[in-house]
Amino acid sequence: MRPAGNPFAPRTYGSYEPLSERAGIWRNIVNTTVFIGERGLAIVDTQVNHALARRVLATLKDRWPGKPLLYAINTHYHWDHTNGNEVFKQAGATLVASRRTAKAMIERAPRQKGFLSGRGFELGPDPLQPDVFAEDAKRLDLGGLSLELKLGHDAETADPTLVWCPEERVLAAGDTVMTGSFPIFGQPSQQEGLENDAWIKAIDEVRGFQPLHVSPGHGPVAREAELAMLERICRYFLDEVKRHHAAGHTLEQTMREMEDNMPAWITRIPEVWGTPRYAILRAWAGVADLGQPGWQHVKPTAIPRSGTAALSDNNAKDLAAFEEAVAQANEGGDVGKAVVWAEAATAALPNDPGAWTLLAATLISASRGIASVLEKGDCFDAARTAVERALAIDPGYGPALLQHGQFHTMMAFRNGDDPGRGEALLERASTDARLTARQRAEIAFYRGIAERARGNEPQAKQWFGRALAADQTYKPAIMAQMG
């Protein structure tokens, strides 16, 4: 969380919200559910990365000093729920997951990692496998508090485990339940998710526990109103996509007609990860053979493009002219036109690392107008390719190293991750004597953001001061100083 309007202000990476005296949620991008027994603690889902897992662990030690961590349970195989396994294992927890989750962590990992790394995510080492299988444990005793483990119906994945605490009537549902924003109905790279009515059965199964509180995989605590909304969304997309398919419509027709006529109750739902278009594609993958798992390969790109770009013969090989055209398009609010100009620069100057760096910067800028993190990934993937092309031409090209370092540092800052990779790229960039004063200001600024991601505010402000010393008009550094 950060102050509204200032993307560079200090952030709080997660906070603990009690559900009852002996259960709560550590809320962030992903929820970690906490259960507190007399013998010790158990947590459900281990966070997006090691850095966030360590923040959860610090919260546990601060709130319940001396109480041992007994179990860390994975509700399903997805990276954002298992990446902290190693941190909790080192803290003494027994790792628990189902056999089908353990299998999916191996069999689905390559395709999952390939897709997500293309979206810009740093996944780190593969998550640790479970020590104990949920099918064998079934019930965990925390001392005066018990957890019952039940294999759930197919929902976002085919391997959900529900964690039920009967004493507190709290259910940790993982991604079977998502609230607060439009659900992501299964990873785009996999054959899983909203493809039939299994998810609706899964929601009914959650209701069957008669819980007081449902801890969702993402979003605020759920009760009947949130379950009913999730079911309504599922039914709408399943029914509408099946209707279009039965009428002989193509996928392109279906997307166009459904998006043009999307009901207001859906368009009002905030988008963070999933989108209505993703739901259409996911449901379509359940009624049509798309040739390979998932639907990412048939999804229209989210990269905005508009118009055409052509310079006069005198300026056709002038990078500065392309840079000016991109700047004018951005200033006029036409990011699609800016992308077209930047792509034209690489066509005209394919061996100039500056052209490829311009394209990367333009794509990152364009991503800011896209709500969904995964849709932004189309821009991120193309920008990464452009930077790699620039560095293949000139491995020491400072502006490309700066662009690459900026991206990784900001991703770490937003996600509460380790900014080390971004810092290393910024350090390499700083050795290029061709950098301008503004570019040196940018390097110092992003070094400050890296320190802010770690919570090192004195060091962060020193770097922001260096940025302003290099260029006193550099607005991001001014904003960061205000945070």
N, C-alpha and C positions, 0 to 999 in steps of 0.2 A: 504494500500500500504506500501511496505517496501523496503529497499535497496536490490538489487539482491544478492543472495548468502548468506545472513545472516537472518535466520528465526527468530532470537531473537532481531533484531533491533527495535527501536520504530516505531510504525505504525501510519498512518493517517487514521482514520475511516471515510471516505467519504469526499466529497468536493462539493461545489456548482458550477454548470456550467450554465451560462445564455444561454437561447435559443433566447430570444428577450428582449426588455426592461421590459416587464411585465410577463415573464415566464422563468422558468429554471428548472434544475434537480439537486437534491442532490444525487450524484452518490456514490453508494457503492455496496455491494452484490446485494441489491435490490435498485431500484430507487424510490425516493420520488419526485414527480413533484410539483413545487411551482408556484402559480399564485398570482400576486400582483395587487390589485385594489385600488381605492381611499379610500374605506370604510375599507378595511382590506385584509387579506391573506386567501388563501385556499391551502391545500396540498392534494395530491392524493397518497395514500398508506403510511402506518404509520410505516414501518420498521420491522426488524426481531425481535427486543427485546426492552425492555424499555431503556436500556443504549444508544442504537443507536437513538431511538426516542428523547431522551433528547439532543443528539448531534445535531440532526436536529433542535430542538426547539431553542437551543443556537445560531445556525446559523441565524435563522429567527430574533431573538431578536437583534443580532449584526448588521445585514444588514438593518433591517427595525425597528429601535427602536420606540416603542410607537404605532406601527401599530398592531391592534388586529388580532388574529387568529380566523377567522369566521367559517371555515369548515375543517373537515378532512374526506376524501372520500376513501372508500375501493373499488377497482375495482373488487375484487373477494375474496373468503373466505380463501384462503391459509394463513397459519400461518405467513409466512414471509412478508405478506402485511397488516396484521391486528394486530400484537402483540403489536404495540405501541399505540393502540387506547386509552388506559387509560391515557397515558401521555398527549396526545393532548386534551382529554376531560378535564383533570384537568387544562390545560392551557386556557380553555374557548371555545374550538372548539365544534361545533355541529357535531356529527358523522353522516355520510351519507353512506348508502349502499342500494342495492336493497333488496326486500323481499326474492328473491331466495338466495341471499348471506347470509342474516340473518338466513334463514332456514338451509343452508349448514353449517354454523358456528356451529350449534347445532347437526345436524344429522350426519355430517361427522367427527366431532371433535374426537370421541373416536378412530376410526380406524386411522385417521391422526396422532394423538398424539402417539398412540402405535407404529406406524412405525417409526416416527421421533425420539422418545426417544430411540428406539433401535439403531438408527444411531448415537446417542451420543449428540443430540441437547437438550438443556435446554429450554423448551417452556414457563415456567412460568404459571401464571394464564390464564384461557381462555380469549380471547379478548372480550372487551365490545361490546354489540350489538348496532346497529345504533339508533340514536335519530329520524332520518328522513329517510324515504324510497325514493330511487332515483325515483321510479315510480310516487311519489307524488310531489317531488320537481321539477324534469325535468329541471329547469333553476335556477341557483343561481346567484344573483347579487352581485358583489364585489365592485361596484362603478366604472362606466366607463369600466368595464370588466365583461363579463358574462361567465358562464360555463353551457353548455348543457349536460345533462346526458342521455345517450341512452343505453338501454339493447342490448348487442351485440350477435352475433351468437356464438354457442359453439366453444371453442378453447381449451386452456389447461384445462378449466373447463366448466361447463354448466351454469355458472352464471356471465359472464363478463359484466362489465359496462364500456362503453367508455366515456371519459370526454373530450368534445370539447370546445375549446375557439375560437370562430369565429373571434374576434378582432385581435388576434395574430396568428391565423391559426396554433395552436398547439393542438395536440391530445395526451392525456394520455391514452395509450392503455392497461396498465397492461400487463399480460402475454399472451395476444393475439399476442403480438410482443415481441420477444427476439432476441438479437443481440450479436455479439462478441465472442460467444462460441456455442458449439452444444446445441440446445434447449432441455429442458426436456419436453417431450410431455405428461404431466399429471403425477400425483403422482402414484408411483408403487402400492400403496395400494388401489387405487380407480378405479372405472369404469368411466374414463373420459379421454379426451385428443384425440390424433390422432387415431381415429378408423373409420372415414369416411371422406368425403370431406367437412365437416362443417368448418374445420379450414381454408380451402382454400376460402370458402365463406366469412369467417371472415376477411381474408386479403383483399379481394376485397372490403368489407365494409369499412375498414380503408382507402383504396385508394379513395373511394367515397367522403370522406371529402375534398380531395385535400389539405392535410395539407402541410405546409412548413416544419414542424418538427413533428416527432412522438416520444414521450417519451415512451420507452419500459419498460416492467417490470424489465428486466435485460439487462445490456449492454449499449453501446453508442447509441446516438440518431440515429433514423432510418429515412431513406428516401427511394426512390424507389428501389435503388440497394439492400438494406437490406430486403425490403419486397419481392423482387423477389427471393432472396436467400432462405428466409424462405419458400416461396411457392415451390421452386424447391426441397427443402429437403422433405417437406410434400408429394409431388407427387411421389418422388422416392420411399420412404418407403411404401406408400400405394400401389403403383402399383406392386412393387417387392414382397411384402408379399402376396398380393392377387394372384399373378401368382404362387408362390410356393404352396400356400394352394390349389388352383384349380388343381394343378398337383398331389395332394395327398401326398405332402411332410409332414413330421412331423415337429414340432417346432424345434427339435434338428437339423434335416437336413437343415432346412431353415436358422437357425442361422449360422451353419457351412459354408454353401455355400455362403450366403450373406457376411459374414465377410471375407471369403477367397477372395472374388471378389469385395470388396468395392471400388468404384471409388476414384481416388486421390483427386478429388475436395471435397469429404466428409472427407477423412482421414486427410486433411490439416486443418480442422476446430478444434480449440482448444477445449478440454474437461474440463469443470469445474463441472457441475452438470449432464446434460444429456450425453448420449453416443449413438453411432449407435446401440449397442446391445439393449439399452433401447427402441429405436425407433422401432426396429424389434418386440420386445415383446409387445409394446403398440399397434402396428398395428395388430399383431396376436390376441390380446385380442378382436379386433373388428370383427374377422372372425371366431373365435372358442370359444366354451364354456369352460372356465378354472375352473369352479366350484365355484368360489367366486370372489368378486370384485378385480380388479387389476390383476397384474401378478407377484408380488414379490415372491409368493409361487412356481412359476415354473422357476424362474431365476436361472441359474447356479451360484454358489458362486464365489465371486471375491477373496476369500482367496487362495493364491498360495500354492500349495503343490507339492512336487516332490520327487521321490525315496522312499526308505524305511529306517527305523531306527531300529537298534538292537545292544545292547551292549553285551559284554561277560558276562558270568554268574557272574564273580567276581565284575563287575561294574553295574549290572542290577538294583541295588537298591541304587546307589550312585548319588545323585542329582548333585554333582559337575561334574561328568562325563557327564551328560546330558547338563549341562551349558556349558561345554567346547565344546561339539559337536555343540551346537547351535551357539556359538561364532565363531567356525571355518567355519560353513556353511555361516554365515553372512559375515565374512571376505572374503570368496571366492565368494561372490555375489550371492549365491544360497539361496534366502529368502524362497523359497518353501521347500527346504531341512531343513532349520532352523525351519520352522513351524512343519514339520513332527517330528523332534527330540523333540521339545517342547511338542507336543501332546503325544509322546511316554513317556515322563517323567511323565505326569499325569496318563497314563495307568499303569506305573510301580509303581508310588508312589501316589495313589489316596487320601491318607490322609495327605499328606505333603503340607502345604500352600505354601512352596517355589516352588513346581512344578507348581502349578496353577498360581503363580505370574510370573514365567518364561514364561509360555504360554501367559499370558496377555501382557507382555513386548514384546515378539516375534511377536505377532499379530499387535501391534501398530507399531513396526518397519516395518513390512511387508506392512502396509497401506501406507507408504510413497512412495512406488513405484506405487501407483494407482492414476490416474489423477482425476477421478470423486469423488466429495465429497460423493455422495450417495453410490458409489461402495466401497469407503473406509469404509462405514458403516457396511459392512459385517464383516470386521476385528474388528471394534469397538464393535459391538454387541457381538461377540464371546469373545473379551477381557473383556468386562463388566461381562459376565457370569463367566469367569475364576476368576476374582477378587472377585466376590461375593462368589464363591466356597471357595477361600482361606480364606476369612473373616468369612465364616460359620464354618470353621475348627478352626480358631484362630482369634476372633474379634479384638484383639490388635496387629495383625501381622503388624509391621511397614512397611516392604517392599511392602505389598499389599496396605496398606493405601497410601503409597507414590506413587505407580503406579496409583491408582485411583485419587489421588489429582493432579498428574502431568497431567493426561488426561484432567480433567475438567478445570484446570488452562489454559492449552494451547488452549482448545476449546474456552474459554472465551477471551483469548488474540487474537486469530484469528478472532473471530466474533464480537469483540467490546462489549462483554457482561460483566456482573458482575462476578468477579472471586471468590465470597464469598464461594461457595460450595467447590471449590478446596482448598482454604486456610484452611477451617475447617478440611478437610481430612489431609492436610499437618501438621497441628498443632497436630492432633491426632497421626500421624505417628512419630512425633518428641519425643513422650513420651516413645517410645520403646527402651529400653537400648541395644537391640541386634543389632541396626543399626551400619553399618560400617562408617568410616570417609567419604567415597565416597557418601554413602546414605545421610549423614547429609549435605554434600555439595549440593546434589541434592535438598533437602528440602529448603535450603536457596536460591538456584537459582530460584526455582519455586515460592517462596514467592516474589522474586524480579520481576519475570514475572507478577505476580498478580498486583503488584504496577505499573508496566509499563503499564498494560492494563488500569489502572485508570488514567494514565498520571502523576503519582507521581514519577518523575524521581529521585529526591534526595533519597527518600526511596528505590527505586528500586536499585540504585547503592550501597547503604549500604548493601542490601541483597546480591548482587553479590560479594561484598567485603568479606562478611562472607563465602560465598561459596568457594572462593579462599583461604581463611584462613584455611578452613577445608581440602581442596584438591587443591593445586595450579596448578595441571595439568588438572583440570576439564574444558574441552574445551568449552562447552556451556556458562559458566560464562565468559570465556575470550572473546568469540564472543559478548556476551551481553555488556560487558564493552566497546567494540569497537563501538557499535551502537550509 
